[in-house]
Amino acid sequence: MNYEFWFVVGSQFLYGPEVLETVAARAAEMAAELSKVLPYPLIYKVTAKTNKEITDVVKEANYDDHCAGIVAWCHTFSPSKMWINGLANLQKPYCHLATQYNVEIPNEEIDMDFMNLNQAAHGDREHGFIAARLRMPRKVIAGHWPDKTVQKRLGDWMKAAVGVAVSKEMKVMRFGDNMREVAVTEGDKVEVQTKLGWQVNTWAVGDLVKEMNAVTDAEIDALVEVYKASYDIATDNMDAIRYQAREEIAMKKMLDAEGCKAFSNTFQDLYGMEQLPGLASQHLMAQGYGYGGEGDWKVSAMTAILKAMGENGNGASAFMEDYTYNLVPGAEYSLGAHMLEVCPSVAAGKPRIETHHLGIGMNEKDPARLVFEGKEGDAIVVSLIDMGGRLRLICQDIHCVKPILPMPNLPVARVMWQAEPSLTTGVECWITAGGAHHTVLSYDVSAEQMKDWANMMDIEFVHIGKDTTVEGLEKELFLNDLAWKLK
Ligand code: MN
């Protein structure tokens, strides 16, 4: 989908046609200039002067699949009762860009004509009131529009809004149920469809096996060439690689036939399959599909959404699991991995394809998988949990490092990180909030973007960052609980 955003500028008839023409010309200029630097086009739509014009543009936005959100601004004063009918019906993300055309107050030029045209300082206050009064989810970004920080924040918000659009169309294909007895990977599928738009349904593993048996040698040859071009082959077991190609081709056919952008499976239900998909799932994730192990369809959908929110619509975001700690004082790290399925979009170098025995679940043969180290850099880990009656999104700031040990006998991809505010306080906060062992780890989606996304989705958001304390978080969770029960 080619997403775009609409620039709607508020005004009124009071100022006469000349001022309105200037407003329209400047708005078109700003949209065109901003579109050169923003991740998605900003299309100037209208200088709205009446209730009908606003209501009409909102109706159009609601029905246009390409429109991922509205950016509003008031160059002149726009009485906000005109906006009520439109905003009350708005179903798309909404950002209030509180900006000003000019950067400087001109000493000689300033007179009452100038004041009539350049009134964003009070026009945007009137506009902000009505959104506050309507309790609308919104993003407010203030600053001069050519400013790099303002542009970066608007671009980041656009990506979060695209995450909303992707969420509302999300279809998850489940192969098998959740791992037996696991609690945190469960969830109310009706609630997630109502709130987030996700269609989560199941397909028989037997149907996947049928699809696998129908894959031709020529199809497998072609995909193995793609593997060879992208990865180093560090095994003689070509049969294992070819088997993963067979699994990937079959899963991709089924996903694409149903329009699914995410899938889950479980090592407890591989009936008729020789291997748990490892390389197959990893290479599907590299192409933007979400994945969750052990039937974790929530983390699968979130992986696809964070990928879509990232750079060029498929960023460095991966299904991850907290595995083990390094608790040496002064060198406290988390080691994240999974039994096979870590997305190579987070790799520091070229991943290697290796084959190893997998001692868990039903695996007749050694599955091929990509092995690599995660790259260094600031990142987040994200977990969506079902609190019963509401969804909670937990997001923690982390800093990924080059793994401090080579770990030559670890047969899976690994990422090592320091959590904010520290490993132990971070763990205490994460556990207090109920965060899962499965997460999405992302290098190019920020906590602010996840907050914006949760806000637009109308779900609870909990952020664990450098200033978080256990005491403060406990208080926040207690108050959140009350607030969400009243909501
Ligand atoms: Mn797991």
Residues whose N, C-alpha, C, O or C-beta is under 5 A from the ligand:
A	BS01	MN	G293 E294 E321
